[in-house]
Amino acid sequence: MKIDQVDLQTADGAMTTWVYHPEVGGPHPVVLYLMDAPSIRPALHDMASRLSTAGYYVMMPYLFYRGGPFREFGMSDEDMHARRELMGQVTPTSIIGDAAAMLAHADADPAADARRFGAVGFCMSGGLTLALAKAYPRRMVAAASIHGAWLVRDSDDSPHLGLDRATAEIYLGWCDNDPTAPIADRDTVTAALEEADLPWSMDFYTDAVHGYAPAGERHNRAASEQHWERVHDMMFRRLRLPAAH
């Protein structure tokens, strides 16, 4: 496994990004791996590496870069307050420029095949994968929102709006009793997906809580392993099968 840390220039500053890809074979299809609210930490590095070993060029950006250089966050009140402020700078609009910088880097790397790409987003980034699907029709072919938050927003760039512009397959991992993703929002999103006539699927959990995928106190092994199964299946079909090219 080859791991690089690069600083990608966007209109808003330098975005530290980790790039994972196998050392053999290639070029490898690109998957943008978008962090959750607790930010980049060993658990997410492990997950990005696990996906990459299946044959992908995985790019994991530090999305809080607009607030300063990369740092790891703890669970202190001070760190939690800082994260809340930084989360407001990560929006369905701002992610478009971030993705453009990542794809430009991938386009220039012989190890990457960026003709088509997928994206996986956790928590605050779940809805960002839908925003990217709308921004990159035909090129973005797979979007996974894992315990996604705020997929329905009171803004013109809400992830659930304008999905008829997308062509990607969509997977949603949704939890019951999630204050960031209430049942009413689930119904709004699924209705929008149906109206857009997109291929989509969902796993709805009553025994797992928001944050079930990464290692940590909210981790639910069964739900997490199911998310891996869904992501691997969708990315393989949409990015790696010969019919996908």
For each residue, the residues with C-beta under 8 A, 3 or more apart:
1: 20 21 22 23 49 52 53
2: 20 21 22 23 111
3: 18 19 20 49
4: 18 19
5: 16 17 18 19
6: 16 17 19 105
7: 14 15 16 17
8: 14 15 16 17 61 101 102 104 105
9: 13 14 15 101
10: 13 14 15 65 97 98 100 101
11: 97
12: 15 65 66 94 97
13: 9 10 65 66
14: 7 8 9 10 65 69
15: 7 8 9 10 12 61 62 63 65 98 101
16: 5 6 7 8 61 62 65 69 70
17: 5 6 7 8 59 60 61 62 102 105
18: 3 4 5 40 45 48 59 60 61
19: 3 4 5 6 57 58 59 60 105 109
20: 1 2 3 48 49 51 52 56 57 58 59 60
21: 1 2 26 28 52 56 57 58 111 112
22: 1 2 25 26 28 52 53 55
23: 1 2
24:
25: 22 28 55
26: 21 22 57 110 111 112 113
27: 57 110 111 112 113
28: 21 22 25 52 55 56 57 111 112 113
29: 55 56 57 113 116 117 118 235 239 240
30: 56 57 58 59 103 106 112 113 114 116 117 118
31: 51 56 57 58 59 117 118 119 120 235 239
32: 59 61 99 102 117 118 119 120 132
33: 44 47 48 51 58 59 60 119 120
34: 60 61 63 95 119 120 121 122 125 128 129
35: 38 39 40 44 60 61 62 63 122 125
36: 39 44 122 123 124 125 211 214
37: 83 87 123 124 149
38: 35 41 73 83 123 216
39: 35 36 62 64 72 73 83
40: 18 35 44 45 60 62 70 72
41: 38 44 45 72 73
42: 45 46
43: 46 47 214 215 216
44: 33 35 36 40 41 47 48 60 122 214
45: 18 40 41 42 48 49 60
46: 42 43 49 50 215
47: 33 43 44 50 51 213 214
48: 18 20 33 44 45 51 52 58 60
49: 1 3 20 45 46 52 53 58
50: 46 47 53 54 228
51: 20 31 33 47 48 54 56 58 120 231 232 235
52: 1 20 21 22 28 48 49 55 56 57 58
53: 1 22 49 50
54: 50 51 232 235 236
55: 22 25 28 29 52 240
56: 20 21 28 29 30 31 51 52 235 239
57: 19 20 21 26 27 28 29 30 31 52 106 109 111 112 113 114
58: 19 20 21 30 31 33 48 49 51 52
59: 17 18 19 20 30 31 32 33 102 105 106
60: 17 18 19 20 33 34 35 40 44 45 48
61: 8 15 16 17 18 32 34 35 65 98 102
62: 15 16 17 35 39 40 65 70
63: 15 34 35 90 95 98 125
64: 39 67 68 83 86 87 89 90
65: 10 12 13 14 15 16 61 62 68 69 70
66: 12 13 86 89 94
67: 64 82 85 86 89
68: 64 65 71
69: 14 16 65
70: 16 40 62 65
71: 68
72: 39 40 41
73: 38 39 41 79 80 82 83
74: 79
75: 79 80
76: 79 80
77: 80 81
78: 81 82
79: 73 74 75 76 82 83
80: 73 75 76 77 83 84
81: 77 78 84 85
82: 67 73 78 79 85 86
83: 37 38 39 64 73 79 80 86 87
84: 80 81 87 88
85: 67 81 82 88
86: 64 66 67 82 83 89 90
87: 37 64 83 84 90 124
88: 84 85 91
89: 64 66 67 86 94
90: 63 64 86 87 94 95 124 125 128
91: 88 94 95 157
92: 95 96 127 128 130 131 153 155 157 158 159
93: 96 131 157
94: 12 66 89 90 91 97 98
95: 34 63 90 91 92 98 99 125 128 131 132
96: 92 93 99 100 131 132 135
97: 10 11 12 94 100 101
98: 10 15 61 63 94 95 101 102
99: 32 95 96 102 103 119 132 135 136
100: 10 96 97 103 104
101: 8 9 10 15 97 98 104 105
102: 8 17 32 59 61 98 99 105 106
103: 30 99 100 106 107 114 117
104: 8 100 101 107 108
105: 6 8 17 19 59 101 102 108 109
106: 30 57 59 102 103 109 112 114 117
107: 103 104 112 114
108: 104 105
109: 19 57 105 106 112
110: 26 27
111: 2 21 26 27 28 57
112: 21 26 27 28 30 57 106 107 109
113: 26 27 28 29 30 57 116
114: 30 57 103 106 107 117
115: 139 245
116: 29 30 113 139 140 141 238 239 244 245
117: 29 30 31 32 103 106 114 136 139 140 141 239
118: 29 30 31 32 140 141 142 143 144 168 234 235 238 239
119: 31 32 33 34 99 128 129 132 133 140 142 143 144
120: 31 32 33 34 51 129 144 146 231
121: 34 124 125 126 127 128 129 143 144 145 146 148
122: 34 35 36 44 125 126 146 147 148 213 214
123: 36 37 38 126 146 147 148 149 180 210 211
124: 36 37 87 90 121 127 128 149 150
125: 34 35 36 63 90 95 121 122 128 129 148
126: 121 122 123 129 130 145 146 147 148 149 151 172
127: 92 121 124 130 131 145 148 149 150 151 153 158 159 160
128: 34 90 92 95 119 121 124 125 131 132 159
129: 34 119 120 121 125 126 132 133 143 144 145 148
130: 92 126 127 133 134 143 145 151 159 160 163 166 170
131: 92 93 95 96 127 128 134 135 157 159
132: 32 95 96 99 119 128 129 135 136 140 143
133: 119 129 130 136 137 140 143 163 166 167 168 170
134: 130 131 137 162 163 165 166
135: 96 99 131 132 140
136: 99 117 132 133 139 140
137: 133 134 140 165 166 167 168
138: 141 167
139: 115 116 117 136
140: 116 117 118 119 132 133 135 136 137 143 166 167 168
141: 116 117 118 138 167 168 169 238 239 244
142: 118 119 168 169 171 234 235 238 239
143: 118 119 121 129 130 132 133 140 166 168 169 170 171
144: 118 119 120 121 129 170 171 172 173 227 230 231 234
145: 121 126 127 129 130 148 151 170 171 172 173
146: 120 121 122 123 126 173 213 227 231
147: 122 123 126 173 174 175 178 181 210 211 212 213
148: 121 122 123 125 126 127 129 145 151 172 173 174 181
149: 37 123 124 126 127 178 180 181 210
150: 124 127 153 159 180 181
151: 126 127 130 145 148 158 159 160 181 185 189
152: 158 159 160 184 185 188 189
153: 92 127 150 157 158 159
154: 158
155: 92 158
156: 161
157: 91 92 93 131 153 161
158: 92 127 151 152 153 154 155 161
159: 92 127 128 130 131 150 151 152 153 189
160: 127 130 151 152 163 185 188 189 192
161: 156 157 158 192
162: 134 165
163: 130 133 134 160 166 192 193 195 196 198
164: 195 196 197
165: 134 137 162
166: 130 133 134 137 140 143 163 170 196 198
167: 133 137 138 140 141 198
168: 118 133 137 140 141 142 143 198 238
169: 141 142 143 198 199 200 234 237 238
170: 130 133 143 144 145 166 193 198 199 200 201
171: 142 143 144 145 200 201 202 230 231 234
172: 126 144 145 148 189 200 201 202 203
173: 144 145 146 147 148 202 203 205 212 213 223 226 227 230
174: 147 148 178 181 186 202 203 204 205
175: 147 178 181 204 205 208 209 210 212
176: 183 204 205 206
177: 209
178: 147 149 174 175 181 182 209 210
179: 182 210
180: 123 149 150 210
181: 147 148 149 150 151 174 175 178 185 186 210
182: 178 179 185 186
183: 176 186 187
184: 152 187 188
185: 151 152 160 181 182 188 189
186: 174 181 182 183 189 190 202 204
187: 183 184 190 191
188: 152 160 184 185 191 192
189: 151 152 159 160 172 185 186 192 193
190: 186 187 193 194 200 202
191: 187 188 194 195
192: 160 161 163 188 189 195 196
193: 163 170 189 190 196 198 200
194: 190 191 197
195: 163 164 191 192
196: 163 164 166 192 193
197: 164 194
198: 163 166 167 168 169 170 193
199: 169 170
200: 169 170 171 172 190 193
201: 170 171 172 230
202: 171 172 173 174 186 190
203: 172 173 174 223 226 227 230
204: 174 175 176 186
205: 173 174 175 176 208 212 220 223
206: 176
207: 220 222 223
208: 175 205 212 220 222 223
209: 175 177 178 212 218 220
210: 123 147 149 175 178 179 180 181 218
211: 36 123 147 214 216 218 219
212: 147 173 175 205 208 209 218 219 220 223 224 227
213: 47 122 146 147 173 219 223 224 227
214: 36 43 44 47 122 211 219 224
215: 43 46 219
216: 38 43 211 219
217:
218: 209 210 211 212
219: 211 212 213 214 215 216 224
220: 205 207 208 209 212 223 224
221: 224 225
222: 207 208 225 226
223: 173 203 205 207 208 212 213 220 226 227
224: 212 213 214 219 220 221 227 228
225: 221 222 228 229
226: 173 203 222 223 229 230
227: 144 146 173 203 212 213 223 224 230 231
228: 50 224 225 231 232
229: 225 226 232 233
230: 144 171 173 201 203 226 227 233 234
231: 51 120 144 146 171 227 228 234 235
232: 51 54 228 229 235 236
233: 229 230 236 237
234: 118 142 144 169 171 230 231 237 238
235: 29 31 51 54 56 118 142 231 232 238 239 240
236: 54 232 233 239 240 241
237: 169 233 234 240 241 244
238: 116 118 141 142 168 169 234 235 241 244
239: 29 31 56 116 117 118 141 142 235 236 244
240: 29 55 235 236 237 244
241: 236 237 238 244
242: 245
243:
244: 116 141 237 238 239 240 241
245: 115 116 242
